[in-house]
């Protein structure tokens, strides 16, 4: 088959998946038949080039704003860039011929990020104080805009950004702490765990009910709710079990990991199983660290940790093989 025909088929398959006409499993089945070697590297170089161009443009805008020493000028410039990105992104995303759906989705997502930056710059230009309270509110407002955009144009990239902004607005933060160290923090772990659990329920309902009926053109949206919910639920429970917290939270965190493995086996969903196994292993390592780090030398500590990890991995692999052999 000619290379140009392969490229056309690959683009069509990706477009069908972006529009929700085929699911991920069918896309993964069709793509290897027509993809050519080196395609991934070509796409990577293309997007790196676009990202570099975008960053250079932002650097110019930042330089102009710094020279004028005006947050209002920065807001106007960033707002104009965001409006332009949104205009061209919507045109590409809604093109009847669907020639550049992925590019359109990325441009729309970048415009939403610029919208958040514009709101922050306007807040600073207005002489606003109490940024600790204002920034989360602006994040939540931008997340609403992103979710509405995602459902209006059936695009998952804006939904991904919207969920990220939503959870950060609720109270999840991470930042560079200096000297090569990063820190993560959740202001209210109990609230975040409840919100994450609601996101998991919404994701399962969205994926298994709505996407097979009323919202069949929104395939993949429920998976984003589910993954974000599982991530922040486990992180919240993990943080609640750290730093000498009551034993109750350790037991709840452990029970949650086991429950996810059970639910994943019941629903035949590897996402529940994967998160459950990963965070159960983190739980066990955390308990091991708390109990033995100060009692053993570093060499013996890591030797025992590695040996236990190998035993645990062997047991899981053995259990998986036995389960496959017992299947009819």
Secondary structure as GFF3:
##gff-version 3
##sequence-region A 1 328
A	DSSP	alpha_helix	3	18	.	.	.	ID=ss1
A	DSSP	alpha_helix	24	34	.	.	.	ID=ss2
A	DSSP	alpha_helix	39	68	.	.	.	ID=ss3
A	DSSP	alpha_helix	71	93	.	.	.	ID=ss4
A	DSSP	alpha_helix	101	125	.	.	.	ID=ss5
A	DSSP	alpha_helix	131	153	.	.	.	ID=ss6
A	DSSP	alpha_helix	156	170	.	.	.	ID=ss7
A	DSSP	beta_strand	172	178	.	.	.	ID=ss8
A	DSSP	beta_strand	181	186	.	.	.	ID=ss9
A	DSSP	alpha_helix	189	208	.	.	.	ID=ss10
A	DSSP	three_ten_helix	210	212	.	.	.	ID=ss11
A	DSSP	alpha_helix	221	240	.	.	.	ID=ss12
A	DSSP	alpha_helix	247	267	.	.	.	ID=ss13
A	DSSP	alpha_helix	270	292	.	.	.	ID=ss14
A	DSSP	alpha_helix	298	326	.	.	.	ID=ss15
###
